[in-house]
Amino acid sequence: MKPTMMPYKRHAIFCCGKSCGEQMPLLNYLKDRVMQAGLIVGDPNAVRVNRAGCLGVCAQGPIMVVYPEGVWYCNLDEAAIDQIVEQHFKMGEPVESLMFYRYG
């Protein structure tokens, strides 16, 4: 039997590696903001948030990459998370001022 994939529009992968300062409190803040925004399974803009080890670009951490857009964000804090949730996750517009790379 194959596993079932939940219907997420975006996948946010947040670095919690040692060089990014093991940002578990900020990761939990991101998860809380996604929940508060209602971006959960059943919402057309649902976001899956996962932690990752080192993403390999430590100097600009904390780092998060968002798929399917392939947007990489850096220097994250609570204010940046709030802006990403509102502008990128809810409205579909990546936050240019926080991005340092985008595929394509």
N, C-alpha and C positions, 0 to 999 in steps of 0.2 A: 504494500500500500504506500502510495506517495504522500508526503506531507502536504498540508494545505497552507497556502500563503495568504496571510491576511491582506485585505485591500488597502495598502498605504499608497499615497501619492508621492511621498518623499521619504528618504532614509537619511537621517542625520547621524553621522558618525563622529563622536567627540573624543578627542585625545585625552587620555588619563595616564599617559606615560610619565615616568619620573622627570624627564626634562621639562615637561609642561606643568610640573608641580603637582602631579597626581590630583587633578582638579575634580575630585568627587563632589564637593559642595556645589561647584558651578554646574556640573553635570546634573545633579539633582535639581538645581534651580531651573535648568533647561527643561527637564522632564515635567516639573511642576507647571511651568509657563505653558507648555504644550497642552497639558491636561486642562488648565484654567481656560485656555483659548478654545477648548472643545475639539482639538485636532486629533481625535481618537477614532478608532475603527467605527465606521458608520458615517463619519463626516467625509465629504468628497475631497477635502484637503488633508486627510489624516497623515500624521508624521510618525514614523518609527524612529525612536532615539536609542542609540547603542553607544556604549563606550568602546574605546579601542586602546591598544597599547600605542607605542610610538608610531606616528604617521610620517616621520622622517624629515620634518621641517621645524625642528625644535626652537630655533632662535626667535620665532614669532609667536610662540604659544601663549595661551592655550589656542588650539587649532580645532576646527570642525570642518568636515567636508559634507556637502549635501548633494545627494543623487535624487533624480536622474540628471539634474542640471550640471553636475560636476563642478560645483562652486566650492572653493576653499576659502574659509574665513580665518582670520588671525587676530591676535591681541584681544581675545574675548574677555568680557566682564559682564556683569548683570545688565548694564545699559545696552550693550551690544546684543545680548541675547534677546532682550525685549524688542529691539528694533528688527532683528531677524525674524522673530515670531510674527510680529505685526506685518512687516513689509514683504518678506519672502514667503513664509509659510502660509499666511492668510491671503495675501494679495497676489502672490506669484511673481513678485519683482525682487530679484536678488539685490542686496544692499551693496552697491558699488564701493562705497567708502570703506567697507570692512573686508572686501574681497582682496585676495592677493593672486588668485589664479582661477581660471575657468577653462574647462575642456571645451574644445571646439571653437 
